[in-house]
Amino acid sequence: MPDPTETSAAATDPSDDTLTGNEPADDLRRERDDYHDRWLRKTAEFDNYRKRIDRERREQSDQAVLNLMQELLLVVDDFDRALTVDAGGEGDAYRKGVELIHQKLHDLLRKRGVKAFDALGTDFDPNIHQAVVHESSPDHREGEVIGEMQKGYMMGDRLLRPAMVKVAKA
């Protein structure tokens, strides 16, 4: 039987894993946990990236629709002006054709959620109106919209184009 007072070389060897608690299994667990943590972080980063890309695509799509609608509004303005012109004797057929195209264009805008808003008689609001003329008028209150040069349009809750207006001065 070995003497308990004797210390063996194995008991005092600092490289012995059983005394220091650095068993290979502990090392493997730490390494596994480290890889798992890295994997979770990369997964979260990828998820955030995917969400950001989806949001940017939606914003680009919305902006493209807004740009298209703004261009269509220029055509609507031309039709509005054409409808105010008298074409003489052949005016009835011309006018009916223009009115048909005009109606189809307005239907397209309505389907896309674009609506004109009335500015005439309202108080000037710089958020939805663009003042191009200020005119003295004793018949109107200060800041009242007394003329509309170009209609304003909304697309849902968003302002698509402000109304160009004439505003009364005191």
C-alpha distance (Angstrom), angle and dihedral (degrees) to the residues before:
residue distance angle dihedral
M1 . . .
P2 3.78 . .
D3 3.77 119.8 .
P4 3.82 111.6 -106.9
T5 3.79 91.4 -147.2
E6 3.76 90.6 62.2
T7 3.75 115.5 87.4
S8 3.68 116.1 -142.9
A9 3.75 122.8 -137.3
A10 3.79 90.0 -117.9
A11 3.82 92.8 56.1
T12 3.80 94.1 53.9
D13 3.81 97.9 38.3
P14 3.83 106.8 115.9
S15 3.80 91.2 -154.2
D16 3.78 90.6 64.2
D17 3.83 106.6 116.6
T18 3.80 94.9 -157.0
L19 3.80 93.5 66.4
T20 3.80 99.2 42.7
G21 3.82 96.1 45.3
N22 3.81 92.8 -124.0
E23 3.71 96.6 126.4
P24 3.79 114.9 165.6
A25 3.80 89.3 -114.4
D26 3.84 91.0 58.5
D27 3.80 90.2 50.4
L28 3.78 90.3 49.8
R29 3.82 91.8 48.7
R30 3.82 91.2 51.3
E31 3.77 91.0 47.9
R32 3.82 90.7 47.4
D33 3.82 91.1 49.5
D34 3.80 90.2 48.6
Y35 3.81 91.7 51.8
H36 3.79 91.1 45.5
D37 3.81 91.0 51.2
R38 3.81 91.0 48.9
W39 3.81 90.6 48.7
L40 3.82 91.5 51.2
R41 3.80 91.1 49.6
K42 3.81 93.2 48.5
T43 3.80 90.3 47.5
A44 3.81 90.7 52.2
E45 3.82 91.4 46.6
F46 3.80 90.9 51.0
D47 3.80 91.7 47.9
N48 3.83 90.5 51.4
Y49 3.81 90.2 47.6
R50 3.81 91.4 50.9
K51 3.82 91.8 49.5
R52 3.81 91.7 48.3
I53 3.81 92.0 50.1
D54 3.83 91.4 48.6
R55 3.82 90.7 50.1
E56 3.83 91.7 48.5
R57 3.81 91.1 49.5
R58 3.80 91.1 51.6
E59 3.81 90.8 48.8
Q60 3.81 91.5 49.3
S61 3.78 90.4 48.8
D62 3.81 91.5 49.4
Q63 3.81 90.5 48.5
A64 3.81 91.5 50.1
V65 3.80 90.4 52.3
L66 3.81 90.8 48.3
N67 3.81 91.3 50.6
L68 3.81 91.0 49.9
M69 3.79 92.6 48.7
Q70 3.81 91.2 49.9
E71 3.79 90.0 53.8
L72 3.80 91.4 47.6
L73 3.77 89.6 52.8
L74 3.80 89.1 61.9
V75 3.82 88.0 57.8
V76 3.79 90.5 48.0
D77 3.81 89.0 53.4
D78 3.81 90.5 52.1
F79 3.80 90.6 50.7
D80 3.80 90.4 48.9
R81 3.80 89.8 53.8
A82 3.84 92.7 44.7
L83 3.78 91.0 53.2
T84 3.81 91.1 57.0
V85 3.84 92.2 56.1
D86 3.81 119.9 91.4
A87 3.84 110.8 -136.4
G88 3.83 96.4 -164.9
G89 3.83 122.5 -128.1
E90 3.80 95.7 -10.9
G91 3.76 90.1 46.0
D92 3.80 97.0 105.2
A93 3.81 96.6 62.9
Y94 3.82 91.4 39.5
R95 3.77 91.7 48.8
K96 3.81 93.6 48.1
G97 3.82 90.9 51.6
V98 3.78 92.3 48.5
E99 3.81 90.6 46.0
L100 3.82 90.5 52.6
I101 3.81 92.4 51.5
H102 3.79 90.2 43.2
Q103 3.82 91.3 52.6
K104 3.82 92.4 48.8
L105 3.77 91.0 50.6
H106 3.80 91.7 49.9
D107 3.82 89.6 48.7
L108 3.81 89.4 53.4
L109 3.79 91.1 50.8
R110 3.82 91.4 47.4
K111 3.82 91.0 51.8
R112 3.81 88.5 54.1
G113 3.81 91.8 51.1
V114 3.82 96.1 -105.7
K115 3.80 114.2 144.7
A116 3.78 132.4 174.4
F117 3.78 115.9 -128.8
D118 3.79 127.1 -148.0
A119 3.78 115.9 -114.9
L120 3.79 101.1 169.4
G121 3.81 112.6 108.1
T122 3.82 94.7 8.2
D123 3.78 126.5 113.3
F124 3.79 114.9 -93.3
D125 3.81 110.5 -95.3
P126 3.82 114.7 -174.2
N127 3.81 89.2 -154.8
I128 3.80 92.9 66.1
H129 3.82 104.9 14.0
Q130 3.77 132.8 66.1
A131 3.80 110.7 -155.9
V132 3.80 110.6 -143.8
V133 3.82 98.6 162.2
H134 3.81 133.5 31.7
E135 3.78 113.8 -162.1
S136 3.79 132.8 -178.8
S137 3.77 111.0 -119.0
P138 3.81 125.6 168.7
D139 3.84 90.0 -168.2
H140 3.82 94.1 62.0
R141 3.77 134.7 56.9
E142 3.82 122.3 -110.5
G143 3.82 111.9 -80.0
E144 3.81 95.7 13.9
V145 3.79 117.1 140.7
I146 3.83 105.5 -118.3
G147 3.79 100.5 170.2
E148 3.79 139.0 25.8
M149 3.80 118.9 -150.0
Q150 3.80 95.4 174.4
K151 3.79 129.7 12.3
G152 3.78 120.9 -113.5
Y153 3.80 121.1 -132.0
M154 3.78 135.7 -155.7
M155 3.79 126.9 -161.0
G156 3.76 104.9 -155.5
D157 3.81 104.5 -53.3
R158 3.80 94.8 -21.9
L159 3.76 125.5 94.3
L160 3.77 107.5 -120.7
R161 3.78 96.3 -179.8
P162 3.81 131.3 -7.6
A163 3.78 119.2 -122.9
M164 3.82 114.6 -106.6
V165 3.77 103.9 -132.0
K166 3.80 146.7 176.2
V167 3.81 111.9 -127.6
A168 3.82 127.5 -155.5
K169 3.80 120.3 -120.0
A170 3.78 124.6 -156.4
